[in-house]
Protein backbone atom coordinates (compact mmCIF):
# COMPACT_ATOMS: atom_id res chain seq x y z
CA UNK A 1 0.00 0.00 0.00
CA UNK A 2 2.84 2.38 0.85
CA UNK A 3 4.43 1.64 -2.51
CA UNK A 4 1.16 2.51 -4.27
CA UNK A 5 0.92 5.82 -2.38
CA UNK A 6 4.52 6.63 -3.30
CA UNK A 7 3.81 5.88 -6.97
CA UNK A 8 0.75 8.15 -6.95
CA UNK A 9 2.77 10.91 -5.30
CA UNK A 10 5.56 10.60 -7.87
CA UNK A 11 3.07 10.71 -10.73
CA UNK A 12 1.53 13.86 -9.29
CA UNK A 13 4.90 15.58 -9.22
CA UNK A 14 5.97 14.46 -12.67
CA UNK A 15 2.56 15.32 -14.14
CA UNK A 16 3.05 19.01 -13.40
CA UNK A 17 5.83 19.71 -15.82
CA UNK A 18 7.33 23.06 -16.61
CA UNK A 19 6.72 22.61 -20.34
CA UNK A 20 6.21 25.75 -22.35
CA UNK A 21 4.84 26.39 -25.81
CA UNK A 22 4.75 29.40 -28.11
CA UNK A 23 1.44 30.55 -29.59
CA UNK A 24 0.27 33.46 -31.70
CA UNK A 25 -1.51 36.36 -30.06
CA UNK A 26 -4.85 37.64 -31.31
CA UNK A 27 -4.43 39.51 -34.57
CA UNK A 28 -5.62 39.88 -38.13
CA UNK A 29 -5.18 36.97 -40.50
CA UNK A 30 -2.79 39.10 -42.57
CA UNK A 31 -0.45 39.67 -39.60
CA UNK A 32 -0.66 36.04 -38.47
CA UNK A 33 0.02 34.87 -42.03
CA UNK A 34 3.23 36.94 -42.10
CA UNK A 35 4.27 35.37 -38.79
CA UNK A 36 3.43 31.90 -40.11
CA UNK A 37 5.41 32.50 -43.31
CA UNK A 38 8.41 33.80 -41.38
CA UNK A 39 8.45 30.87 -38.93
CA UNK A 40 8.15 28.29 -41.72
CA UNK A 41 10.87 29.99 -43.74
CA UNK A 42 13.21 30.37 -40.77
CA UNK A 43 13.40 26.76 -39.65
CA UNK A 44 10.06 25.66 -38.20
CA UNK A 45 8.88 22.19 -39.19
CA UNK A 46 5.72 23.10 -41.08
CA UNK A 47 5.28 19.71 -42.79
CA UNK A 48 2.48 18.69 -40.37
CA UNK A 49 0.50 21.72 -41.60
CA UNK A 50 0.33 20.54 -45.20
CA UNK A 51 -2.97 19.22 -46.52
CA UNK A 52 -3.60 15.73 -45.10
CA UNK A 53 -0.95 16.40 -42.43
CA UNK A 54 -1.79 15.70 -38.78
CA UNK A 55 -2.01 19.45 -37.99
CA UNK A 56 -3.77 20.70 -41.12
CA UNK A 57 -7.08 20.82 -39.24
CA UNK A 58 -8.30 23.16 -38.05
CA UNK A 59 -7.45 24.86 -41.33
CA UNK A 60 -7.20 28.42 -40.01
CA UNK A 61 -4.39 30.92 -40.20
CA UNK A 62 -4.34 31.20 -36.40
CA UNK A 63 -4.08 27.43 -35.82
CA UNK A 64 -1.33 27.07 -38.40
CA UNK A 65 0.47 30.11 -36.97
CA UNK A 66 0.36 28.56 -33.49
CA UNK A 67 1.94 25.34 -34.71
CA UNK A 68 4.61 27.09 -36.76
CA UNK A 69 5.77 29.53 -34.07
CA UNK A 70 5.86 26.73 -31.51
CA UNK A 71 7.96 24.54 -33.80
CA UNK A 72 10.38 27.43 -34.35
CA UNK A 73 10.50 28.15 -30.59
CA UNK A 74 11.24 24.52 -29.74
CA UNK A 75 13.88 24.16 -32.48
CA UNK A 76 15.63 27.25 -31.11
CA UNK A 77 15.77 25.52 -27.70
CA UNK A 78 13.18 27.88 -26.22
CA UNK A 79 15.82 30.61 -26.36
CA UNK A 80 14.81 33.98 -24.98
CA UNK A 81 13.32 36.09 -27.75
CA UNK A 82 12.56 33.13 -30.02
CA UNK A 83 8.83 33.42 -29.26
CA UNK A 84 8.32 37.08 -30.00
CA UNK A 85 7.88 37.41 -33.76
CA UNK A 86 7.67 41.21 -33.62
CA UNK A 87 5.18 41.00 -30.76
CA UNK A 88 2.76 38.61 -32.47
CA UNK A 89 3.47 35.54 -30.29
CA UNK A 90 3.78 34.69 -26.62
CA UNK A 91 4.92 31.84 -24.37
CA UNK A 92 2.26 29.78 -22.60
CA UNK A 93 2.23 26.93 -20.08
CA UNK A 94 -1.05 25.58 -21.56
CA UNK A 95 -0.59 22.82 -24.11
CA UNK A 96 -2.20 24.03 -27.36
CA UNK A 97 -2.33 20.52 -28.89
CA UNK A 98 -5.65 19.64 -30.52
CA UNK A 99 -7.16 16.39 -31.73
CA UNK A 100 -4.51 14.43 -33.60
CA UNK A 101 -2.07 17.34 -33.61
CA UNK A 102 0.52 17.18 -30.86
CA UNK A 103 2.58 20.32 -30.30
CA UNK A 104 6.18 19.59 -29.28
CA UNK A 105 7.23 20.87 -25.86
CA UNK A 106 10.97 20.51 -26.40
CA UNK A 107 13.51 20.70 -29.18
CA UNK A 108 14.08 16.95 -29.18
CA UNK A 109 10.40 16.35 -29.93
CA UNK A 110 10.20 18.80 -32.83
CA UNK A 111 13.07 17.46 -34.93
CA UNK A 112 11.81 14.52 -36.95
Secondary structure, DSSP 8 states (H G I E B T S, - for coil): -HHHHHHHHHHHHHHS----EEEE-S--HHHHHHHHHHHHHTT---GGGSTTSTT--S--HHHHHHHHHHHHHHHTTT-TTTT-TTTTEEEESS---BTTB---SSHHHH--
